[in-house]
Amino acid sequence: MPRRARLDAEGAIHHVIVRGIEQRRIFDDDGDRGNFVSRLATVAAETDTTIYAWALLPNHAHALVRSGPLGLSKYMRRLLTGHAVYYNRRHERTGYLFQNRYKSLLCEEEPYFRELIRYIHLNPLRAGLVADLRELDSYPWCGHAFVMKGSEYPWHDVSSVLSRFGEKRQEARRRYRDFLESGIREEAAGGNRLEWRSDWSLLDWLKKLQPPGRTEPSGDGRILGGEAFARGVGRGKSAPLPDAAAAKAIIRRGCEKAGVAVEELLSGSRRAGVVELRRGLAGQLIALSGMTLAEIGRLLGVTKAAVYKILDRTS
């Protein structure tokens, strides 16, 4: 049977899993892991792909990503080809490194975003690579430590993750960590998450998370979402677009309250009052569903790199 086409669109969110061929290792040591993370970062920045969560295991890796203009396939091709070439040269081997195609699941942003972040970031703990959550807090080969530090990078959108847990970063980090800890307790108590040992049994469980009033989960194995979302995918609307009207309303109200003309905000002005306004607006805009840092930069009249710095300084 021919393989079904991947589903993708600019702005679509995917849970991606890559595996070593015949369950073999794709990371032997920190040199291999460092190379993969470096490529994950570099290619993401070059293709405007957003990373929300990631974790490296000895023979596989997980990531939650939002597609950029070039799409997921081009991003993954560059990432995996580069790492395979590096790994084979370094370890003096030949042949395929990864098992078949990478797996990708097109995900409806709500209600799955937080659950997927938690699932991906707890993988090193489930695999026994760290002893507990405290050790995971500083484990360098998982995005959890980056979220706990709260620092922005051109490739890892920490602010969007934290925005799901609160407006103030310190409080959001505490709530985020509590959320992960509650998942650990549920697993220890013998809850459904014990079945997450298999990557795709997780997805069966997540599909049961439909809120009241939602339709049944989609029957398409390539999609994590409800029927309405799946129908939108069929019409080419798989990417949850930012609410432009809501974003412009936030900006307009902020400018009016601060006594700053929208034109001055968009000019990139460095006047103290404008800088402070831009910082506050960035913190509000990041909480909008589907909003990326690049889009925030466009709306606020600054570069994507400037948005990283703005949010990194937001307490």
Buried (B, 14 or more C-beta within 10 A) or exposed (E): EEEEEBBBBBBBBBBBBBBBEEEBBBBEEEEBBEBBBEBBBBBBBBBBBBBBBBBBBBBBBBBBBBBBEBBBBBBBBBBBEBBBEBBBEEEEEEEEBBBEEBBBBBBBBEBBBBBBBBBBBBBBBBBEBBEEBEEBBEBEBBBBBBBBEBEBBBBBBBBBBBBBBBEEBEEBBEEBBEBBBEBBEEBEEEEBBEEBEEBEBBBEBBBEEBEEEBEEBBEBEBBBBBBEBBEBBEEEEBBBEBBEEBBEEBBEEBBEEBEBEBEBBBEEBEEEEBEEBBBBBBBBBBBBBBBBBBBBBBBBBBBBEBBBBBBBEBE
